[in-house]
Amino acid sequence: MIATLLTIMVVLLLLNFPMMIPLMAAPLIVMFIYFPNLDPMILMQQFSTGIEPYVLLAVPLFIFAADIMTTGKTSNRLLDFIGSFIGHIRGGYAVTTAAACTLFGAISGSTQATVVAIGKPMRQRLLKIGYKDHTAIALIINSSDVALLVPPSIGMIIYGLVSGTSVGDLFIAGIIPGIIVFVCFAIYSVIHAKVTKIPLAEKASWSERLKMTRRALFPLGFPVIIIGGIYSGIFSPTEAAGMSVLYAFLLEVVLFRSIHLKELPRIARSTGLVTSAVFVLVAGGQAFTWVISFARIPQMISEAVLGTDPSGIYVLFMVTIFFFIGCMFVDPIVVILVLTPIFYPPAVAAGIDPVHLGVVITFQAALGSATPPFGVDIFTASAVFNKPYLQVIKGTPPYIIMLVLISILLIYFEQLSLAFL
């Protein structure tokens, strides 16, 4: 049955069907072949059940807020603010890129939105200061991965939906790993700039810094609203998502006036298209999960891969390997939907905290998003910058190595995820 399921999915993917088709068709066909007496309506009910949870409302709201800010001036104000303070140091503009991606990730929750919003303006600045194009692109797509680690990570929302883990706790748990990634990228950027003798940029005056700080004050309020609201208990994650839309509207439409009211329907349509794709994947993932659970496939796989009494460290290593490889080939949302039900029960049985497991899984989703051959951020960057695939991936190895090492740290040091809980 496992072979049939995988064969159907691979064949449909090779025939160039979008991922949502194999994800929905494979369990349906398998059910008709192996369980012909089951009522097909059961599977139809699973499709609708997958998109019913209240927490999923946060996804379109965060996407809508990110779309409003990507269209407006938020990203440029963040870049100007950070660059005014550290742009003049050796590697300062690379550090600015990593910091801006981290901050914008704390606003949007989407790696692809971060590539677009920060990548477009920052790539030109990096090229102007003396960076090679492949170095600049690699920094942008890998720094954007932090968006899956810091709140409001869409990957964490999906994991929380599948596993039943508190999304608010997951958001808080991702802060330290996200900061670690930023610090490692910043240190590497400074060393790389010194080795390659990247020229120094002009130092901003204190009056310019004060001006840029004032311009960035309101955009910097986004992380405060999301993280502070959830951490203090004022908002649930879904309510924080709603507040982020309101805040984005007030900033870009009312205060900055960078977006006209007539543009909002177009932005909303773009959000609707992305949201519909995500929700179809979630619905298909629920049906897929139900079929494999009904057939006891997770138990068979976990026994074959993990054995009968695995240690927590061994389980986390297996989780890391499977999710990393999966996200190299398939959209991270799909991988989280399909693999989490397989590894979650044995992980909890081995004594692993569900929140820590979620951080490890989401970290692999972030890592796989920018890893060849099919990381989603690679193709996003290729389209946004109009660059060939090989040019985009040329500078990624150092970042992949750093992320792999951080993955190992997360496996052995649970408190990196749970310190704030």
PyMOL commands that set and color helices and strands:
alter all, ss='L'
color gray80, all
select helices_A, chain A and resi 2-14+20-34+40-50+54-71+74-86+92-108+111-129+133-148+154-163+167-173+175-196+206-216+221-232+237-255+261-294+297-306+312-329+332-349+354-369+376-385+389-393+397-412+415-418
alter helices_A, ss='H'
color red, helices_A
deselect
rebuild
show_as cartoon
